[in-house]
Amino acid sequence: FNDTATTEIYTSLFVGSVRCVLETGKRLKIDNPDIIYNDDSHNDNSYVWVFSFLNDYENFCRKLPFWTLSISIEQNKETKFSIISNPIIDLLTFSERGSGSVNNQRKIRSLTSSEDILVCKSDDIPLPDILSKYKTLSLNSKSIELIYLSMGIIDFYVMSKDDTGKFQDCMLIAKEAGILTKQHGDYIILANEKNINRL
């Protein structure tokens, strides 16, 4: 890029998430200060587009295929619609609240319950004792792990409360695929109904 300002804008787009508001009849340009979401200048009923250009940036830099791109629409701080993509592992998953989850034109539903239980967890928490006897998997990608949970590849996911707010796009897809949440101390355990009943 020719100037430092342009470089900083594109760098922030890749590393972080940019929130902008879609308002009827009003087009916003990239240099318009209203393009960045601001709680003070927009009301709660606004539709907010959330772009996560590169979740799991470290995996991307290491040339590991476990990263995602996502676009979501929020209203009143609740995710209404989400699209998550990773072309390397042939992943194109989307969900609208109340309509279920779809991956590559097929409905996904987490109904399986395997004998060899596979557990994933957030990085910042220890594994609860009730799940410590099972095999663990870490892809260093919370978004891919949550989507694999939605597909029934992973049986349990243990998440910190902080991560539930950061990964609302993946949580929408998981809940629409039949994933339930259960509070366990300071953690939240996610699993389908059969696996939740095992606890």
N, C-alpha and C positions, 0 to 999 in steps of 0.2 A: 504494500500500500504506500501511497505517496506521502501522507501526513500522519502524524502521531495520533491525532484525534480519531481518524478513521480506524486505525489499528486498534486503539483502545476500545472502540465501540464493538468491532467484530470479535475481539478477544473476550469481552464481557458477555457477548451473545453465546459463545461456545462454552465458556466455563460456568457461567451462572444461568439463571432463568430470567427471562424478561417478561414482565406482565404488562399487558396493554389492554385498553378498554375498547370494545366495539360498540360504538354508539350509532344509532340509526341516522342515516343521512349525513354523517360527518366523516370525512376521510382524514386520517392523520398521517403526516409525513414523518420520516425518520428523525428529522431535526426538531419536531414539535415536542415540547416538554410534556404534553398530555399523553404521549405514547407510553410512558412508564406509569404504571398503576400507582396511585397515591390515595390512601384512605381518606385524606382530608378533602380532596376535590371530586371524588366519585362516591355515589351512594351505594348501599349494599345491594340494591336490585340490579345494578349494572352487570352485564355479562362480561367476564374477564377471561381473555385468552391467555393461557399459560403455556409458554414454549420452554421445554427442557431440551436444549439442543444436544446435550451429550451427558446422559447419566452414566456413571461409572467410568469417568474420564481416565482413571489409571489403567483400567483394562484395555481401553482403546489405545493408549500410548504404548502398552506392552504387546500390542497386536494380538490380544486375546479377543475372541468373538463375543464376550459377555458384556454388552453395553446396549443402551437403547436411546432412541429419539422419541420424544412424545409431545403431543399437542393436546391440551385439555381446555374445556370451558367450565368456568366456575361462576356460581351465582350465590350470594349470601355466604361466601366462604365454604361452599359445598360443591364438589365436582359433579357436574351434570353429564359430561361426555368426555371420553378419553380415547386417543389413538396412540398406540405404542408400536414402534417398528424397530426391527433389526434385520436388514437384508442379508447379512452374512449367514444367519441361522434360520432364514426363511420364516421370520416372525412378523406378522402384521395383525395385531390384536386391537380390537376396539370394543367399546361398550358405551351404552347410554343408560342412564339410571332407569331401572324398571324394565329393560328390554333384553337382559342377558348379555353374555360376552361371546364374541366371534373371533376366531383366528383363521386367517386364510379361507374365508367363506364357509367355515364350519363352526357351528355352535360348540362352545366348550363348556363342559360341566364336570366339576370335580366330584365324582361318585365312587372312585376306586378306594379300596382299603387293602393294602398288601400285607403279607406276613413279615417281610423285611422292611420295617419302618425306616424312613429316611427323614431326617430333621435338619432344618436350616435355622439360623438365628441372626439377629442384628449383631454387628461387631462389638458394640459397647456394653454388652450384657453377658453374664454367664448363663450356661444352659441350666434350666430348672432340674431338680433331682428327679422328678417324675418322667423326664424325657432323656435322662443321661444314659440309660441302658440301650438306647437305639443308635444306629449309625448316623453320623453327621456329614453334611456336605456344605462346602463353602465355595461359591463361584466368584466371590468378591463383588457381587452385583445383586443388590437387594431387588431391583426391578425385575431381572430375569428370574430370580428365585421365587418371587411372588407370582409371576406368570406361570412358572413351572408348577407351583402349588395349585393354581387355578386349573391346570391341565391334568392334575392327578399324578404328576411325575414325582413330586415331593409330598409327603404326608402331613408334616407339621411345620409351621414357621413360628418362631418365637421372636416377637418384635418389641422394641422399646416404645414407650409412649411418644417420644420425640420423633421417631421414624414414621409413626402413623400420620403425622401432619405433613411430613416431607414427601411421602409417597402416596398422596391421595389418588393420583391417576391409576396406579397399580392396585390400590385398595378397592377402587370402584370395580375394576375388572375382576378381582378376586371375589368380591361379594356377589357380583352378578353371575359368577360361575358356581355359586353355591357354597362359598367359604364362609364359615361362621367364626366369630371371635369370642374368646373367653378370657376374662380378667383373671390373672394368676399372680398375686402379689404386685410387684412393680412392672410386670410384663403383660403382654397380650399374646395369647396363643391363638393362632389361626389354623383351621383345619376344616375338612368337610364334616358333615353330621356324624357319619360312622366313626371317624377318628376322634372327634370331640367326645363321643360317648365312651371311648376307651379310657379316658382320664378319670 
